[in-house]
C-alpha cells in the first residue's frame, strides 16, 4: 500500500502521474475556496470561532498550494527525471495529508463541538465531495491517495462515533467500504489511463519505427486500399519515380498516376498496361513482377502482391543488376580488349548464317578471312605487353574502317582476327577486301610513344557451296594463311585445292613424326667446322635428319617446325644431345660438337638438365660441347635464355649465336648474353667475290666479334675464291661450308677429321724442313 510509486512503475509513467497531481490549479482553487465558503457559512450560522478558523485555514491553503503548483509548472520537469519528480511527490504528499487533516478536522469539530445539523451536513457533504476529488486528482499516487482518505475518514468516523445515537455509528461503519471502493476506483482509473498512455506510446513508437523503416528501406513502397487509392508511400518510391506526376501521392488513384506517366512517355506503355491488368484483377495471394526502364538509364522492378483487397507495390532499383547482366552478356560475346565479337559469338552468328544459306535458292558467295599480325610476339617482347595490347586495339579499329559494316569481324584469339561476309558477287570482291586490309596496315603505328610498322598476313577462302560448314572454311583459311606466311608475310593468299593436298601431307607427317621420334628413328649428320689457319677440323655441327621409308628424305626445314608445333622439339633436342656427345667421344680431344637449340627448349624443357644428363651419360668434358641458338630464339624467350645460357656457360660449355645477321641483329644481345662464338650467316659470304661492299661488311662484322673476344665463324663457304678472300681480308677464325664437306654421317665425318688432321701434320712437317734448310 505504501510502496513508493517511483519503485512500482516505469519512469515515464511515474513522472506523468506526478505532473497530473500539479496540473489543474484552477480546479484546486475553486474546490478549496468552495470548502472555505462552506465552512464560513456554517460558522456564520452557528457563530462558531472554530469554524471561522477552519474557513481561514482553507483560504491560506488555497494561496500556498497555488504558489506551490505554479512553482512546479515553471520547473520544466523532464519526462524521465525521476529524482526531481520524487521531490515534488513528497511536497504533494505533505499538502495532501494537511488538506485531508483539515477536512477531517472540520467534520470532527462540526460533529463534536458545534452540534448543529446544518454545519454537520455542510462539512460531511463537502468532505465526501473532496474525497471524490482526491480520487480523481491523485489516483496515480496510491500512497498519497490512501493517506488522504485514511486521515479524512478516520477523523470523520471519530466524530460520528463521539456524536452518539443509533445511526451515527452505522454511518461511521459505512465509511470503511467507501474508502475501499474509492481505492479500487482510483486503481481502475489509474490502470485505464496508464494503459491508454502505454498504448499511445506504443502506437507512437510503432509509427516512428514504421516511418524509419519506410524512410531507410532500400526499396520504394506503395500501398493501395480496396479502391486503388494510395494509402502509404515512402520517399524512395516518390524520388525513384520522379517521372510520375509530382505532388502528394497519398489519397490519389495509383492507376491514374501510371496512366499519366505512360502518356508523358516516362514509363513504357507495355509496363503500364501490365500494371493495369495486375492491379485491376487483384490476384489474391499471387506475386507479380514488372520490369521497366525509366529516363536516365534507370531500371526498376515492381513487385505487386494483393491480400484482403489491399495491394502492395515494392519498387526495386535494379539498375546495377541490369548493368552487371549487360556487362556479363557483353563479356560472354565480345572481346574485352578490342570490343569485337569473340570466337564463340562469331561462331554462333556464322553458323546461323550458314544454316540460312542452306535454305536459300541462290548460291551466293561467302568469304572467310583469317588475319594474323606479323611478328606480333616481337612487339610484345621488345616493347612490352601494353604496347602489344594497344596495337591489337588499333588493329581492330583499322579493320572496322577497312571492311565496313557489311562484314562480321571478330578476334579469333591472340593476334589473329577473323572476318566473314556473305552475299558477295565474285572472288574479286574478296580480294578487294583483303587488299583494303593490307592497305590499312601500311601506315605506321604510333602507340604509347613508340613508332613502328606492323603488317598482316591474310588467308582467304570463298565458297558457293551451301553445304560448307564453318570448321571446313576455317581449316581452308588457315591453310591459306600458312601459305601466305610461308611466302614472306605481309600479303594475302586465297585457298586453292593444292593447299589441301599440302595440308594432308603435313597432317601425315605429324602423325608419323611422333612415331619416328618415339622410336628414335632420326639420324644425325655432322658438318665440319674448319680452323681457317690450320685447315683442321675443330668442331662439327650435329644436324638431325629424317629418312622416311616411303616419302624419302624429309628436310629439316619441314619437320623441325612441325616438331615445334607438336611439342616434340625438346624430345628431339634431348636425343640429339645424348647421341652427339656420345659420338664426340670418338673424335680427337681438340674437336668439339655443336647442337642447335630451339626457342621452345627454353620455354618448356629442362635444358640445363638435358645437357647435364647427356654429359654424364657420355662422359664428355663440358668444354667440348657447344650450344647454338639463333637470334630469334633469344628474342622470343629472352629472360629464360639469359638464365639458362648463363648456367651452361659457367660449366664451360660454349655458347654460339647462330645465323647472325638474319634476325633482328640487336647488338645488345652480344653484350647481355654469355656468347663465346659468333656464326656469321651465309648471306654475308655469298657474293663477296663479286661485291666489294659485301666483303667489307663481312670484314667489319668479323672485326666486331673479335673485338669482344668472340670466336668468329663464317658459314656457307663454297669456293676457293671465297676462302682466299676471307683469309686475306677478314679476321674470321673458323669456316663452315660445302667447300670442306656437306653434312656427313658419323663414320664419314670421322674419316674427314682424321684426313684433314693428317694433311695438317704433313704440311707442318714440310714447313719445318724448309725452315731447317
QUIJOPE-V821178 format. One record per residue. OMEGA is omega as a letter, one per 30 degrees, with the letter a starting at -180 (* if undefined). Layout:
# QUIJOPE-V821178
[[OMEGA] [OMEGA]]
This chain:
# QUIJOPE-V821178
[[a] [l] [a] [a] [a] [a] [a] [a] [l] [a] [a] [l] [a] [l] [l] [l] [l] [l] [a] [l] [a] [a] [a] [l] [a] [l] [l] [a] [a] [a] [a] [l] [l] [l] [l] [l] [l] [l] [l] [l] [l] [l] [l] [a] [a] [a] [a] [l] [l] [a] [l] [l] [l] [a] [a] [l] [l] [l] [l] [l] [l] [a] [a] [a] [l] [l] [a] [a] [l] [l] [l] [a] [a] [a] [l] [a] [l] [a] [a] [a] [a] [a] [l] [l] [l] [l] [l] [l] [l] [l] [l] [l] [l] [a] [l] [l] [l] [l] [l] [l] [l] [l] [l] [l] [l] [l] [a] [a] [a] [a] [a] [a] [a] [l] [l] [a] [a] [l] [l] [a] [a] [a] [a] [a] [a] [a] [l] [l] [l] [l] [l] [l] [l] [l] [a] [a] [a] [a] [a] [a] [a] [a] [l] [a] [a] [l] [l] [a] [a] [l] [a] [a] [l] [l] [l] [l] [l] [l] [a] [a] [l] [l] [l] [l] [a] [a] [a] [l] [l] [l] [l] [l] [a] [l] [a] [l] [l] [l] [a] [a] [l] [l] [l] [l] [l] [l] [l] [l] [a] [a] [a] [a] [l] [l] [l] [l] [l] [l] [l] [l] [l] [l] [l] [l] [l] [l] [l] [l] [l] [l] [l] [l] [a] [a] [a] [a] [a] [a] [l] [a] [l] [a] [a] [l] [a] [l] [a] [l] [a] [l] [l] [l] [l] [a] [a] [l] [a] [l] [a] [a] [l] [l] [l] [l] [a] [l] [a] [a] [a] [l] [a] [l] [a] [a] [l] [l] [l] [a] [l] [l] [l] [l] [l] [l] [a] [l] [a] [a] [l] [l] [l] [l] [l] [l] [l] [a] [a] [a] [l] [a] [l] [l] [a] [l] [a] [l] [a] [l] [l] [l] [l] [l] [a] [l] [a] [l] [l] [a] [a] [l] [l] [l] [a] [l] [a] [l] [l] [l] [l] [a] [l] [l] [l] [a] [l] [l] [a] [a] [a] [l] [l] [l] [l] [l] [l] [l] [l] [l] [l] [a] [a] [a] [a] [l] [a] [a] [a] [a] [l] [l] [l] [a] [a] [a] [l] [a] [l] [a] [a] [l] [l] [l] [l] [l] [l] [l] [l] [a] [a] [a] [a] [l] [l] [a] [l] [a] [l] [a] [l] [a] [a] [l] [a] [l] [a] [l] [l] [l] [l] [a] [a] [a] [l] [a] [l] [l] [l] [l] [l] [l] [l] [l] [l] [l] [l] [l] [a] [l] [l] [a] [a] [a] [l] [a] [a] [a] [l] [a] [l] [l] [a] [a] [a] [a] [a] [l] [a] [a] [l] [l] [a] [l] [l] [a] [a] [l] [l] [l] [l] [l] [l] [l] [l] [l] [l] [l] [l] [l] [a] [a] [l] [l] [a] [l] [l] [a] [l] [l] [l] [l] [a] [l] [l] [a] [l] [l] [a] [l] [a] [l] [l] [a] [l] [a] [a] [a] [l] [l] [a] [a] [l] [l] [a] [l] [a] [l] [l] [l] [l] [l] [l] [l] [l] [l] [l] [a] [l] [l] [l] [a] [l] [l] [l] [a] [l] [a] [l] [l] [l] [l] [l] [l] [l] [l] [a] [l] [l] [l] [l] [a] [a] [l] [l] [l] [a] [a] [a] [l] [a] [a] [l] [l] [l] [l] [a] [l] [a] [l] [a] [l] [a] [a] [a] [a] [l] [l] [l] [l] [l] [l] [a] [a] [a] [l] [l] [l] [a] [a] [a] [a] [a] [a] [l] [a] [l] [l] [l] [a] [l] [l] [l] [l] [l] [l] [a] [a] [l] [a] [l] [l] [l] [l] [l] [l] [l] [l] [a] [a] [a] [l] [l] [a] [a] [l] [a] [a] [l] [a] [a] [a] [a] [l] [a] [a] [l] [a] [l] [l] [l] [l] [l] [a] [a] [a] [l] [a] [l] [l] [l] [l] [a] [l] [a] [l] [a] [a] [a] [a] [a] [l] [a] [a] [l] [l] [l] [l] [l] [l] [l] [l] [a] [l] [a] [a] [a] [a] [a] [a] [l] [l] [a] [a] [a] [a] [l] [l] [a] [a] [l] [l] [a] [l] [l] [l] [a] [l] [a] [l] [a] [l] [a] [a] [a] [l] [l] [a] [a] [l] [l] [a] [a] [a] [a] [a] [l] [a] [l] [l] [a] [a] [a] [l] [l] [a] [a] [a] [a] [l] [a] [a] [a] [a] [l] [l] [l] [l] [l] [l] [a] [l] [l] [l] [l] [l] [a] [a] [l] [l] [l] [l] [a] [l] [l] [a] [l] [l] [a] [a] [l] [l] [l] [a] [a] [l] [l] [a] [a] [a] [a] [l] [l] [a] [a] [l] [a] [a] [a] [l] [a] [l] [l] [l] [a] [l] [a] [a] [a] [a] [l] [l] [l] [l] [a] [a] [a] [l] [l] [l] [l] [a] [l] [l] [a] [l] [l] [a] [l] [l] [l] [a] [l] [l] [*]]
